[in-house]
Amino acid sequence: MKRGRAVIRDHYAKGFASDRDREHTRRITFELVARDSAGDLRNDVGYYTIVTREASGHEERFRGKFLKVWRREADGVRRIRMESYSPATNP
């Protein structure tokens, strides 16, 4: 489990830098299935698809599902409070 903005940012920055160094690209798309709100909380449920492409042209697709919980904070901005994602077993 990763906690804190800096830890999460550094984790993803390291992965993106590695992709650039190897001339790999990634494209991610989201499909929102449901959104529910109650007070300052909101959750989003859906699917994501990641397409990676190597410098050689080889592509791979990964599909998964996600749940994000957002909370409106004192400044009025919604921020991700927690999230979960895993491989999708059904398309």
C-alpha positions in Angstrom: 0.0 0.0 0.0 1.3 3.4 -0.9 0.4 6.5 1.2 1.1 10.1 0.7 1.2 12.4 -2.4 5.0 12.3 -2.7 5.3 8.5 -2.3 2.6 8.0 -5.0 4.0 10.6 -7.3 7.6 9.2 -7.1 6.3 5.6 -7.7 4.6 6.6 -11.0 7.4 9.0 -12.0 9.9 6.2 -11.8 7.7 3.9 -14.0 7.1 6.7 -16.6 10.9 7.5 -16.7 11.7 3.8 -17.3 9.1 3.7 -20.1 10.7 6.8 -21.7 14.2 5.4 -21.4 13.1 2.2 -23.2 11.0 4.2 -25.7 7.8 2.5 -24.5 4.5 4.3 -24.6 1.3 3.7 -22.6 -2.2 4.8 -23.3 -5.0 4.4 -20.7 -8.7 4.9 -21.2 -11.5 4.7 -18.6 -15.1 3.5 -18.9 -17.2 4.8 -16.0 -19.9 2.3 -15.1 -21.4 3.9 -12.0 -21.0 7.1 -9.9 -22.8 7.5 -6.6 -22.6 10.6 -4.3 -23.7 11.2 -0.7 -22.7 14.4 1.0 -19.0 15.0 0.6 -18.3 11.5 -0.6 -18.5 10.2 -4.1 -17.4 6.9 -5.6 -16.6 5.9 -9.2 -16.7 2.3 -10.5 -15.6 1.2 -13.9 -13.0 -0.4 -16.2 -9.7 0.8 -17.5 -7.7 -0.4 -20.5 -4.0 0.1 -20.8 -2.2 -0.3 -24.2 1.6 -0.5 -24.0 3.7 -0.2 -27.1 7.4 -1.1 -27.3 9.9 0.6 -29.5 9.8 -2.5 -31.8 6.0 -1.9 -32.3 4.8 -4.8 -30.2 1.6 -3.9 -28.3 -0.1 -5.4 -25.3 -3.5 -4.7 -23.7 -4.4 -4.9 -20.1 -8.0 -4.5 -18.9 -9.0 -4.1 -15.3 -11.7 -2.7 -13.0 -11.4 0.2 -10.5 -13.1 1.8 -7.6 -12.3 5.3 -6.5 -13.6 7.1 -3.4 -13.4 10.9 -3.5 -14.0 13.3 -0.6 -14.7 17.0 -0.9 -12.3 18.7 1.5 -12.6 22.0 3.3 -11.3 24.0 0.3 -14.2 22.5 -1.8 -11.9 20.4 -4.0 -12.7 16.6 -4.3 -9.6 14.5 -3.8 -9.1 10.8 -4.1 -9.4 9.3 -0.6 -8.8 5.7 -1.6 -8.7 3.6 -4.7 -8.6 0.0 -5.7 -7.9 -1.7 -9.0 -7.5 -5.3 -10.2 -7.5 -7.3 -13.5 -10.9 -7.7 -15.1 -12.0 -11.3 -15.5 -14.9 -10.4 -17.9 -14.7 -7.8 -20.7 
